[in-house]
Amino acid sequence: MPLSLSVAELTDAARIAEIHMAAFGSNAMLLAQFPTPAVRNALKKSIELKALADIDDLKTTVLVVRDSSSELHNNSTISGDNEQTYERRRKEQVIAFAKWSHPVRLDEDYVEPPWIWPTGTNLDILNDWAKKTEAAQSRALGNTPCYRLTFMGTDPAYQRRGAATMMVRWGIEHSRKDGAPAYLESTLEAAPFYRNLGFVDVDNISLEYQVDGTEERSIYEEVSFLYR
């Protein structure tokens, strides 16, 4: 079935949030940071709001992959280009998304749109993990501006069809064009995918944390990757 890559529209934000939760809802770090079903339900709205802000942000490109296998059917009631575009887009399901942050020079006055976290978020774990990832990027790149893949997810029903490869290659192509490295953090499970696309391991990131409401402690790990 044909897939098409495009820049996200504001109307895609809710679907991006839906895919994010479907793709990462069982991730151990997400469960630690957002420890109850109620918080995770509220998180979906936070993701939607952040997607809206990122789509409008000139220093972020939000990509989506659409399943365009459904052709526009003949419809005698369609009378203009706008109606045709709407009908075609309605039949194209967004199946994956990615967010690429663009290189930012030290002399640029830029602040990324902030997250608005739901009540009940475990901010201690969230902030500790953010510090770990920021330190890993600093060790890998110092102050070198880069393209950074901040989030990428595919609807589990559409995995292994090439959507992720399309979105990562977008970043690789822009990295090459602009002479800027590309950087990302990956779950251990996804690491072989990035290696196959030419990314090189540069660091291991881990955080020991206390499982919410218990005495149990767990360790979460990811791998940081660089493409030059």
N, C-alpha and C positions, 0 to 999 in steps of 0.2 A: 504494500500500500504506500502511495507517495506521501512523503513528508516535506514540509516547507519550513525554512528558517526565516524569522522576521523579528524586527524590534517590537517589543510588547506595546500594547495600547492600554490606556487607563482602564478600559473595560475588561482587561485580562487579569486585573489584580486579584479579584476574588478566586478565580481559578488557580492562580499562582499559589495562593494561600492553601487552597485545597490540596494541590499536588505536594506542597511542602510538608503538610501534615501526613499525607499518605506515604511519602517517601521516608520521612524522618521520625514519624510518630513512635517508633519502637527504639530509636537511638538512645543509648544509655545516658549520654550527656543531656539530651533534651529532657529525658525523664527525670534526671537529677535537678535540672534547672527549673523545670515546671512540674512539680511533684504530684499534682492531683488532677483528676479528670476535669474538674471545673477550671483549673488554671490553664490546662492545655486547650480547653474549648475557647477560653478567652484569648489564648495565644494566637489562634487562627485569625482573629480580627486584627491583632497587632501586626501580624505578617502582611495582611492585606493593606493596612495603612502604610507600612514601610514600603511595600511594593509600589503603591501610588506615588509616594515621595521619590523613590528611586527612578521610576519611569520619567519623572519630570526633572531629574537631576542631570545637569550637563556633563558631570564627571562619572556617570554610571550608565552603562548600556544594559538594559534588561532584555534578554532574548527569550523568545518562545518558539517552540516547534509545534506546528499544527499538522494534524492528520487531515490531509486534503483529499482523501480517497473518495469522498462523496461529491460527485459532480453536481453542478447546478442544474436542476431539473427545469424543463420548459414549464413556464407558468404564465398563462395569458394575462394574469392580473398585474404582472410586473411591467411598469411603464417607463422606467427611467434607470439611469446608471446607479443612482443611490439605492434604489430598491434591489437591484441586482447584486450590488456589493453586499448589502445587508443579508440577503438570502444566502449568498455564497459563504460569507463569514459565519453565518449561523450554523451551517453544515460542517464547518471546519473546527474540530475539537482541539483545543490546546492540550498537548500531552506531556510537555516538559518545559522547564524554564531554567535560565541561568542568569546570574548577575556578575558582570565584569566591571570592576572599578578601573578607571583610567589612571594613567600616571599623573601624579601631582608633584610639582616642583616645590621646594622649600619656600620659594619666594611667592607662591600663589596663596591668595587669601581664600581658602576653601575649607568648609566644614561639612562633613557628610551629614545627610538628614538623620536625625536621631531615631532610635527605637523608642517606642512607648510600651513598656513592659506591663503585663497585667498584674493586678494585685495577687499576692501569693507566690510570685516568682522568687526562687531562692537566689537572691542577688549575690550572696557570698560565693556560691559556686559559679554563677555566671561571670562575675568580675574576676575571680581567680583564673577561670579558663581564658577570658579575654586577655589577661596579663600574660599568660603562657603563650598564646598565639602571637601577640604583639612582639614578645621577646624573640620568638622563633623567626619571625619575619625580619627583625632587626639583625639577628645573627646571620641570616642568609644574604641580606641585601644592604644592611646599613641604612643610609638615607637615599639609596638609588630609587628613583621613581619606577614603578612597574605597573603592568596590568595584573590585577588580582581577582581571581575567581572567588567570590565571597560565598555564593550559594549556587547549587545546581541540583535539580531534582527531576525525576521522571515518574509519571504515573505508573505504579507497579504493573498495571494491566498492559502497558506499552513498552516494557523494558526489552532490551536486546534487539531493537529495530534501528539503532543508529542515531537516535536523537541526541544523546550525550556527546557523541563524537562530533556531530555537526556544530554543537555549541562550543566545545573546547577548541575545535579548529578555528573558529572565529577569533578566539583570543590569540591563538598561535599566529594566525595571519597578521593580525594587528601588531603583535609583538615584533614580528619580523619587519613589517613595514616601518614602524616607528623606531626600531632599534632599541626597544625597551624589553627587559626580561618579563616573563610571566610567572606568577607565583600563586600557589594555592596550598590549602591543607586538605588532607584526604582521610577518610576512615580507612582502617586497615583492610577492610573488604574491597574497597574501590581502588586501592593502591596499584594493583597490576594493570588496571585500565589506563592510568596516567603514564606508567612506565612504557606501555606499548605505544603511546602517542609521542614519546620522546622526552618526557619530563624526567628529571633526575632527583632522587632522594637527597635532601640536604639536612634534615633534622627529624628527630623523633620527639613528640610532645606527649606528656603524660600528666595526669592530675589524680592524686588520691583524694577521695572525698567520702564523707559519711552519708550513707543512704538515708533518705529522709524518714524520720520517725523510728529508726532502729539504731542498734549499736554497730551494725555491719559497716565495713569500709570497703570501698571498691576503687579500682584504678581504671581510668579511661585513657585511651591512647589514640593518637593520630600521627600521620606522617606529613611533613611539609615537603613540597616539590618545587623545583625551579626549572624553567625552560629558557634557554638562552639561544 
